[in-house]
Amino acid sequence: MKTILAIDTATEACSVALLYEGNITTISELSPRTHTQRILPMIDELLNQSNITLKQIELLAFGRGPGSFTGLRVGVGIAQGLAFGGNLPVVPVSNLLMMAEQAYQQFGKTEVIALIDARMNEVYFAQFSRNTSEWTTIVTEQVCSPICAIKQFKLENNPTIVGTGWLAYSQFSELNPTIQPNEITLPSAEFMLPLAMNEAKIGNIHSALDIEPVYLRNEVTWKKLPNKV
């Protein structure tokens, strides 16, 4: 079992998690405007709690989006810095899928619609289904209006709704007033760990030079590091 460090700054939540010797430790807080100041001290605190150093980390995972432009820039920058500094392989993980994994681990849900408020009357949206060992994407990640998302919902298997998007826009509750969203509202790095482990098993890992955020909005661009192709 690998020693995995996971970090996420893609939304209002800022979280870090560590898998070490089969144990998971995590730190999470709401810090919508202070990710830059908080993420590195949180990583240091987490490593100190387990009495290990960055050199003992074998795999780095990070929330690659979708999420806020600023939060994703912070996350990718920190991930690249740690990966360069520790010569670490990196696994990018979807923030929408992280919430689906949390719904599975905490509530046993295998059909999940994930919605994060993207502002400007839009949501980041995807729908997932899980078999005994892995997730399948039913509706591809996208940014769209609530109405556009509603038209794509697959409701026949009574999916669980997670994320901030449902309560942010009245169109969703108007669709079916009896549907209540799950208590999971924001992604947490803790639930990135099993997803990263699965990706590593199939060889889906990257170097620091290869990672970049997933904004979904076409007009947003990411300025790559020097020498990045």
N, C-alpha and C positions, 0 to 999 in steps of 0.2 A: 504494500500500500504506500503510495507516494505521500510526501509531506507537501501540502498544497496551501498556498496563501491566496485568498480571494479578496478583491477590493471592488467597491462600487460607489460611484459618485454621480450616477446618471440622473437621479431625481432629487427631490427635497431630502431624501434619506441619504445618510453617509454611513457606510458599513464596511467592516472588515471581518474576515473569518479565517480560521486556521484549522486544517486537519493535520494532526501530528500524533503518531503512534496510536491511531484509531480513535482519538478523542477530538471533538470539535469545540473550539472556543470562539466566541464572537463578540464584537462590540458594534453597537448600532445607535445612531442618534439622528434626530431631525436637525439639520443645519443647512437650510436652503441657500444661505449666502456665505457660508464659511468653510466650504469643502476644502479650499486651498490651504487654509490654516489648520484644519482638523485632521486631514487624512493621514499625514505622516506621523503625527503624535499617536494616533490611534493604532497604526501599524506597529510602532515602537512598543506601545503598551501591550499589544497582543503578543508580540514575540517575547517580551519580558515575562509575561504571565506564564508562558510555557518554557521559559529559560532556554531559548534557542536564538540563533542569529539568522540573518538573511542567507548566509552561506549554506545553511542546512535545508533551505527551501528547495524542493525539486521541481515544482511547477507553480506558475503564477497564472491566476485566472482574474479576469476583470469584466465588469458589466459594460458591454460594447454598445449598448443602446437598444432600442430608441430611448431618448430622454432629452433633457435640456442641452442646448448648445454648449453653455458654459460648463455644466457638469461633466459632459462627455469629454470636453477638451482637458479638463483636470484629470479625469480618470485615465485617459490614454497617455497623457504626459507622465503621470506617476507610474503607470504600468511600464512604459518604455524606459523610464529612468531606473526602476528596480530591475527590470530584465537585463538592461545593459550592465548595471552595477554587479548583479549576481550571476550573469551569464545564464539566464533562466529561459526555458521554453515557456511560451504563453498560449493560453486558451481564451479566446473571446467568447462570452456567453450572452445570449439574448436576455434583456431585462424582462421582457414579457414572459419568456419561458421560465425564468427564475420564479415568478409568481405562480405559474402553473405547478412547478415542482413543489413549492410550499403548500399549495392546496392539496397536492397528493400526499405529502408527508404528514401534514397536520390533520387533514380531514378525510383522506382516502379518496379524493376526487380524481377521476380519470378523464373527465370531459370538462374543458376549461375555456372560457372566453376571457381574454386579458385586455383591459382597456386602461390606458394612462392618458390623463388630460394633457393634450399637446398645445393648449391655448388656441387662440384665434378660431374658436368654434370647431376644433378638430380633436381627434383622439389618435393615439398610437394603438393599433388594434391587431390582434391575431387570435386564432382559435386553434386549440390543440386537443389531441386525444392520445391516451396512453394505453399501451398493452402491458403485459407483465414486466417488461424490462425497459421500454423506451417510448419517447414521445414521437408522435406524428403530427405534422402541421396540417390542419384541416383548411384554414384560411390563412394565406400568406401575410406576414407582417406588412403593415402599410400605415400611412397617415391619411386620414379621411374625415369627412364630416360624420356626426352621429347618424344621420339618416343613411349615408352610404354604408356605414358599418352594420346598421340594423338590417339592411337588405341582404347582407352576406351571412348573417347569423344562421348557424345550423342548430336548431333547437330540439330536434327530435329525441336526443339522448339526455335532455335536461342538464345542459352544461352549467357549471358554477361560474359566476361572474366575479372577477377579481380586478383590483386596480381602482384608481381615482376617477376614471373616466365616466363610470355609470352615474355617480352622484353629481358630477360636474355639469351635466346637461340633461334638461328635463325630457328631451326626446326619448331617452332610454326608458324612464319610468312610465312614460305615456304609452310606450309599446306594449307593456304588460305590467300594470300596477302591482300584480301579485309577486313579481320577481323581486327578490331581495339580494343585493350584492353580498358576497362573502366579506368577512372582516379584514381580509388581506387587501391593503390599499397601495403599498409601495414595495418594491423589491428589496430583498435582503441578501447580503453576500453569503450568509450561511447556506442558502439553498442553491448557490452556485456550485458548491463543492462536488456533489454527486454528478452534476451535469458535466463539470470539467473533467472529472475522473473518467466518465464514459467517453468523452471526446479524446482524451489522451489514449485510452485503450485502442481506439480505432486509428490512431495516428494523426488526428486532426489538431496538430499543434503548430505554432508559428514562432518566428523569431521576432525580436523587438522591432526590427525594421519593417515587418510585414503587417503589423496591426494598425487598425484605424477604426474610428467610430462609425456607427450606423445611425445617421440622422433621419433617414427616410424622406426628409424634405429636399427636393432636388436643388433648390436655390442655395442651400447651405453647402459650403465646401470646406475641406480640411486642409490646412497647409502642412504638408509633410515635412518631416525632419530633413536636414541636409543629407544628401547622398541617398535619400529614399527614392525608389523608382516605382 
